[in-house]
Each structure stands twice: as structure tokens, then as C-alpha cells.
Amino acid sequence: MRERVYEQDTAMSTATQHPDTVVLWREHGRPACNLPLVALRHSQTGIEWGYGGAGPADLALNILLAFTDRETALDLYQAFKWAFIAHIPSAGGEIPAEAIRAWIATERQVTQ
């Protein structure tokens, strides 16, 4: 059975698509991010971080969709979740865009 991916068809500005830093925080206890959330693949409750579950997987996918093409994002988001998302403290944090781009470049070389 093929996994379902729900994506919004949204036009994002270049500044929103490629921020200098991905920022994660809590608003009234709920996870928030400075990127548009355009895909849900695993979680019915939305994004999350700090562990390796469904919410962190969806966050990883959305971050990679902002920085690379859909196929690459789908190939790499689980590894990105473990490399970055699972280690973010509950209160939130930041991921520099250059760290994301460098990680994607390295992973592309490894998988080729």
C-alpha cells in the first residue's frame, strides 16, 4: 500500500521558502515553525520535535520541502529527522539554513 502525502498547493515567496534559519517555538504549548506546513504524511496532530515519532517526521519533511525538490525531500526526511529534529529541546530551537543545505548536499553524495 502506498503511503498518502497530503500537500497544499501554495505559492511561497523565496524568502519564506529559504529562510536564513528555521525557527521552532511553542505558542500556547503548541509547536510552531517559521516555514509553511504544506505536507502531512504521518501525524494527525501536526508537527513536533525532540523525539523520533510521526510529528517530527512531518516537520522534517516540511523543512526539506522548503529547501529541495519533492523527490529528494521524500527520500531524505527520515534521516533528517534523526540528524536534526529528534535532538531539538522541547521548548524549540533553530536550525541554520546553511547546515540544512550542507546536510542535503552530503546526503545526496552518499546516496548517489
N, C-alpha and C positions, 0 to 999 in steps of 0.2 A: 504494500500500500504506500502510495506517495504521500509525503508529509505536505500539509497545507501551509502556505505562507499567505498571510493577509497583508496586502500593501495598499497604502493610499497613493493615489496618483496626485502628487503635489509638486508644484514648481517651487524649488528652493533657490534663494539667492546664493551666489557664490560665497558670500560672507557667512551665511548660515550653514551651507554645505561644508565648508572648510574653515572652521574656526581655528584660531591660534591654539586654543586649549579647550578640551572637552571638560565641562564643569558639571559635577554631580552634587546635589544637595537634597535636603528634606524640606518640604513645605507642609506644615501641619502634620508631620510624621510620614508623609508620602514621598516616595522617591521622585526627583525632578532632574531634568537634564537640559542643557542649552542647545541640544540638537532636536530637530523634529523627529518624532517617533512615527515611522512610516511602515513598519513591518512588525507583525506579531506571529511567531511561529510556535512557541511553546507555552507561554504563560497566559492565563486568562485574567490575571490580576495586574499585568503590566511589568514594567522594568524593575530591577532590583540589582544589588551588588553585594559583595562581601562573602560570597559562597559560590558554589558551582551549580546552581539549580536553573529552573526554567526562566525566571525573571532576569537573572544575569545573562543567560544565553540570548534573550531578546534584546537586551541592552547592547551586548557585543555585536549582534547582527546590525542593529541600527547605527552604531558608531561606524562600522566598516562600510555600510551603505553610503555614508556621508563622505567617505574617503577613497572608495574604489568602486569598481563596477559590480553589478549584482552577482555575477558568477563567482568572482573572487571572494566577495563577502560571504556567499553561501559556503564556499569551500573552507574558509578560514575562521569563521566566527567562533566555533567551539574552542579552537586553540587560543584565540584571542581572549576568550572568556577566562581561561585558566592562566594565561600570561598576565592579564591586566585586571579584569573585572573582579575576579574572586578574591583579590587581595586588598580591595578598597575598603577602608573603615566604614562602619555603619553610618556615620554622620555624613559621609561623602568625601569627595576629593577632586583632584584634577588629573587629566592625562594630556600632556603636551602633544600637539598635532605632529610635531617632528618625531616624537617617539612612536606614534602610530604609523606614520609613513615609513620610518626606518624598519619597524617590525614587519609591515606588509612587504616591503622590498626583500627583506631577508627570507621571509616565508615563501615568497614567490620563487626565489632562487633554490630553496630547499626542495620545493615540490616539482620543479621542472626536471 
